[in-house]
Amino acid sequence: MQLINPKNIFLLLLFLFPIACEEKAVDTTAALEDVFSNAEQLANLKSLIVYKDNTIIKEKYFHNGAANSDHDVRSVTKSIISTLIGIAIDRGFIQSEDQTIGVFLEPLVGNIDSSKTNIKIRDLLCMSSGFYGNELSSPGGYNNWISAPDQLLFTLNQTLASQPGQTFYYNSGASHLLSAILTQATGMSSYNFAKQYLFQPLGISDHNWGTDNRGLNNGAAGLRLTPQDMLKIGILYLNDGVYSNVQIVSQCWIRKAANAKITTGNVLPFASGYGYLWWNGRIQSHNY
């Protein structure tokens, strides 16, 4: 399994932002047609939905894609894990993102070096745990982790490259620790927790979510969602955690997750900052 090519995301941003940022200066109908025409040229793109003011403005499906066809959404899984951690905090399963990880993980793997047990949940959420990662330019790092005999130990046995909370390293294994923490805190698999507290309230049907060799849902990738499911997640964030007049995750968490907490060092050309497993950037005087 490889990570999605970030260049494709960048192209979509370039296509979409003129509509949002220059609406008064252009024919939006023509601009929208250009967006979809350009999007269709991306060989791996299956769908595009433009949603504004509580309405789907336009949607189209490409290359055998369909509204209800599920896809491996790769690292979007990370943003779902972030949302689930927020719900777990809202509901008291986890005290806060300032809790350290040792209390959750040592029952699973035995004693962990103190420098690692004191990593905070927020450090994992910000990709600043101290575990080195360079997956965006070298997907082999992900492949080495996912093919390891024990994915938890593979990560926890790594030497820290920096003090927790200081440096951004894109490391899927570190994100996966959050799935283990969620399972330990709630007594439920990440998928069952998601179904009860996120997917069912959003009207998202059952889909596959890959697991590691311990049976823990992959906290970094492997979740399958449809384009319509993805839209529902987007609407949830646009509406500060509310969907169909129900507060599914707190406004406080949505705003924490979606706002930059650490600089990425511009590891991607469109994302200078990182929130709680959400990319952040700025273009034409607009934050996104």
C-alpha positions in Angstrom: 0.0 0.0 0.0 1.3 3.5 -0.9 0.2 6.9 0.2 -1.9 9.1 -2.2 0.2 11.3 -4.4 0.1 14.8 -2.7 0.6 16.4 -6.1 -2.9 15.4 -7.2 -4.3 17.1 -4.1 -2.3 20.2 -5.0 -3.7 20.3 -8.5 -7.2 20.1 -7.2 -6.5 23.0 -4.8 -5.3 25.1 -7.8 -8.4 24.2 -9.7 -10.8 24.9 -6.9 -9.5 28.0 -5.2 -10.2 30.5 -8.1 -13.9 29.7 -7.6 -13.7 30.4 -3.9 -11.4 33.4 -3.9 -12.3 35.2 -7.1 -16.0 34.6 -7.3 -16.8 38.2 -8.2 -14.2 38.4 -10.9 -15.1 35.4 -13.0 -18.0 33.5 -14.6 -18.4 30.9 -11.9 -20.3 28.5 -14.2 -17.5 28.5 -16.7 -14.9 28.2 -14.0 -16.7 25.3 -12.5 -16.8 23.5 -15.9 -13.0 24.1 -16.2 -12.5 22.6 -12.7 -14.4 19.4 -13.7 -12.7 19.2 -17.1 -9.3 19.5 -15.5 -10.2 17.0 -12.7 -11.3 14.4 -15.2 -7.7 14.4 -16.6 -6.3 13.1 -13.3 -6.1 9.3 -14.0 -6.5 8.3 -10.4 -9.4 10.6 -9.5 -12.7 8.9 -9.2 -15.1 11.7 -8.1 -15.4 15.4 -7.5 -18.2 17.1 -5.5 -18.5 20.8 -5.1 -20.6 21.8 -2.1 -21.6 25.4 -1.1 -24.3 26.9 1.0 -25.8 23.6 2.0 -26.1 22.5 -1.6 -24.2 20.2 -3.9 -23.4 22.6 -6.8 -22.0 20.0 -9.1 -20.8 16.4 -8.8 -19.3 14.0 -11.3 -17.7 10.6 -11.3 -14.8 9.5 -13.4 -12.9 6.4 -14.4 -15.5 3.9 -13.2 -16.2 5.8 -10.0 -19.7 6.2 -8.6 -21.5 8.0 -5.8 -21.8 4.9 -3.6 -18.6 3.1 -4.6 -16.3 2.9 -1.7 -12.5 3.6 -2.0 -9.5 3.2 0.2 -9.2 6.8 1.3 -5.6 6.4 2.4 -4.4 9.1 4.8 -7.9 10.6 5.2 -8.1 7.8 7.7 -5.8 9.9 9.9 -8.3 12.8 10.0 -11.0 10.3 10.9 -8.9 9.0 13.8 -8.4 12.6 14.9 -12.2 13.1 14.9 -12.7 9.9 16.9 -10.1 11.0 19.5 -12.1 14.3 19.8 -15.3 12.4 20.4 -13.6 10.1 22.9 -12.5 13.2 24.8 -15.9 14.8 24.5 -17.5 11.7 26.0 -14.9 11.2 28.8 -13.2 8.1 27.5 -10.0 10.1 27.3 -9.3 13.0 29.7 -7.6 15.2 27.2 -5.0 15.3 24.4 -2.5 16.2 27.1 -2.6 12.7 28.5 0.6 10.7 28.0 0.6 7.6 25.9 2.3 5.1 28.3 -0.8 4.4 30.4 -2.6 3.2 27.3 0.1 1.4 25.5 2.2 -0.3 28.2 -0.6 -2.8 28.9 -0.3 -3.9 25.2 3.5 -3.9 24.7 5.1 -4.0 28.2 7.5 -1.4 29.5 8.3 1.5 27.3 11.3 3.8 27.7 10.3 6.9 29.7 11.2 9.3 26.9 8.4 7.6 24.9 5.8 7.0 27.6 5.7 10.7 28.2 4.8 11.5 24.6 1.4 13.2 24.7 -1.6 12.3 22.6 -1.4 15.8 21.1 2.1 15.1 19.9 0.8 12.1 17.9 -2.1 14.3 16.6 0.4 16.9 15.4 2.9 14.5 13.9 5.4 15.8 16.4 5.9 12.7 18.5 9.7 12.7 17.8 9.5 9.5 15.8 11.2 10.2 12.5 9.3 9.9 9.3 9.8 11.0 5.7 7.0 9.1 4.0 5.9 12.0 1.7 9.1 11.7 -0.3 9.8 8.1 0.4 6.7 5.8 0.6 9.0 2.9 1.6 8.8 4.1 5.2 5.1 3.3 5.2 5.6 -0.1 3.5 8.3 -1.0 6.0 6.0 -0.3 8.9 2.9 -2.0 7.5 4.8 -5.1 6.6 6.4 -5.4 10.1 5.5 -8.4 12.3 4.2 -6.1 15.0 3.3 -2.6 13.9 3.1 -1.2 17.5 6.5 -2.4 18.4 8.0 -1.4 15.1 7.2 2.3 16.0 7.8 2.2 19.7 11.2 0.6 19.2 12.4 3.5 17.1 14.9 6.0 18.6 13.4 9.4 18.9 14.8 11.9 16.4 13.7 14.9 18.4 12.0 15.9 21.6 8.2 15.4 21.5 6.3 18.4 20.4 9.1 20.1 18.6 9.5 18.8 15.0 7.1 17.7 12.3 7.8 14.2 11.0 5.2 12.5 8.8 5.0 9.1 10.4 2.0 6.8 9.9 3.2 4.4 12.6 2.9 7.2 15.1 -0.6 8.0 13.9 -1.5 4.3 14.3 -0.7 4.5 18.0 -3.8 6.6 18.3 -6.0 3.7 17.2 -4.4 1.6 19.9 -5.0 4.3 22.4 -8.6 4.7 21.3 -9.2 1.0 21.6 -7.6 0.8 25.1 -9.6 3.8 26.3 -13.0 2.8 25.0 -12.8 -1.0 25.1 -14.0 -1.0 21.5 -12.3 -1.3 18.2 -11.7 2.0 16.5 -14.2 0.9 13.8 -16.9 -0.1 16.3 -16.4 3.2 18.1 -16.6 5.0 14.8 -19.8 3.2 13.8 -21.5 4.1 17.1 -20.4 7.7 17.6 -19.6 9.0 14.1 -20.6 6.9 11.1 -24.2 5.9 12.2 -25.1 9.5 13.2 -23.8 10.7 9.8 -25.7 7.9 8.0 -22.5 6.3 6.8 -23.0 2.6 6.0 -20.6 -0.2 7.0 -17.3 -0.4 5.1 -14.0 -2.2 5.5 -11.2 -0.8 7.7 -7.9 -2.6 7.5 -6.2 -3.9 10.7 -2.7 -4.5 11.8 -1.3 -7.8 13.0 -2.8 -7.4 16.4 -6.2 -6.8 14.9 -6.2 -3.1 15.7 -7.7 -0.9 13.0 -5.1 0.9 11.0 -4.9 4.4 12.4 -3.1 5.8 9.4 -4.8 4.3 6.3 -7.0 1.5 5.0 -10.5 2.9 5.8 -12.9 2.7 2.9 -15.5 5.5 2.3 -17.7 6.6 -0.6 -17.6 10.1 -2.1 -20.9 10.8 -0.3 -19.4 9.7 3.0 -16.5 12.0 2.4 -18.9 14.9 1.8 -20.6 14.2 5.1 -17.3 14.4 6.9 -16.6 17.7 5.2 -20.1 19.1 6.1 -19.5 18.0 9.7 -16.3 20.2 9.8 -17.9 23.1 8.0 -20.7 23.1 10.6 -18.5 23.0 13.7 -19.3 19.4 14.5 -23.0 19.5 13.8 -24.8 17.3 11.3 -28.6 17.3 10.8 -28.9 19.5 13.9 -27.0 17.0 16.0 -23.7 17.9 17.7 -21.6 14.8 16.9 -18.2 16.2 17.9 -17.7 19.4 19.9 -17.1 22.8 18.2 -14.0 23.1 20.5 -12.5 19.9 19.0 -13.3 20.8 15.4 -11.5 24.2 15.8 -8.5 22.6 17.5 -8.2 19.9 14.9 -8.6 22.2 11.9 -6.2 24.9 12.9 -2.4 24.7 12.6 -0.5 23.7 15.6 3.0 23.2 14.1 4.9 24.2 11.0 5.5 21.4 8.4 8.6 23.1 7.0 6.7 23.2 3.7 7.2 19.5 3.1 4.3 19.8 0.7 4.0 23.0 -1.4 0.4 23.6 -0.3 0.6 22.9 3.4 2.7 25.0 5.6 1.0 24.0 8.8 -0.6 21.0 10.5 -3.4 20.7 13.0 -4.7 17.5 14.6 -4.0 15.2 11.6 -5.4 17.9 9.2 -3.2 19.9 6.8 -3.3 23.7 6.8 -2.2 26.3 4.3 -2.9 29.8 2.9 -3.6 31.0 -0.6 -4.8 34.4 -1.9 -5.3 35.7 1.6 -7.5 32.8 2.6 -6.6 30.1 5.2 -7.6 26.5 4.5 
